[in-house]
Amino acid sequence: MNRVVAMIMLVIMAITGGGSTIAIAIGMPAMIIWKIYRKIRYGYKLTD
């Protein structure tokens, strides 16, 4: 029984960690591309 609970916790932690990793991996390049687009299109600063 103890091993089953440990495996369930491991799966939950893996999904949580994987989800946040994927969000960061997709979000950072998307933000950089969005800032470059705004710089070219509207002339905004990259640091805003």
C-alpha positions as CSV (number, residue, x, y, z in Angstrom):
1,M,0.0,0.0,0.0
2,N,2.8,2.4,0.9
3,R,4.5,1.7,-2.5
4,V,1.2,2.5,-4.4
5,V,0.9,5.9,-2.6
6,A,4.5,6.7,-3.4
7,M,4.0,5.9,-7.1
8,I,0.9,8.0,-7.2
9,M,2.8,10.9,-5.6
10,L,5.7,10.4,-8.1
11,V,3.4,10.6,-11.1
12,I,1.7,13.7,-9.7
13,M,5.0,15.4,-9.2
14,A,6.3,14.4,-12.6
15,I,3.2,15.8,-14.3
16,T,3.4,19.1,-12.3
17,G,7.1,19.5,-13.0
18,G,6.8,18.6,-16.7
19,G,3.9,21.0,-17.1
20,S,5.8,23.9,-15.7
21,T,8.9,23.0,-17.8
22,I,6.8,23.0,-21.0
23,A,5.2,26.3,-20.1
24,I,8.6,27.9,-19.6
25,A,10.1,26.3,-22.7
26,I,7.2,27.7,-24.8
27,G,6.6,30.9,-23.0
28,M,10.1,32.4,-23.1
29,P,10.7,32.2,-26.9
30,A,7.1,33.4,-27.4
31,M,7.7,36.5,-25.3
32,I,11.0,37.2,-27.1
33,I,9.3,36.9,-30.5
34,W,6.4,39.1,-29.3
35,K,8.8,41.8,-28.1
36,I,10.7,41.8,-31.3
37,Y,7.4,42.0,-33.3
38,R,6.3,45.0,-31.2
39,K,9.7,46.7,-31.7
40,I,9.5,46.3,-35.4
41,R,5.7,47.1,-35.8
42,Y,5.2,49.8,-33.2
43,G,8.7,51.0,-32.2
44,Y,8.3,50.0,-28.5
45,K,11.4,49.4,-26.4
46,L,12.4,45.8,-25.9
47,T,12.7,46.3,-22.2
48,D,9.0,47.3,-21.6
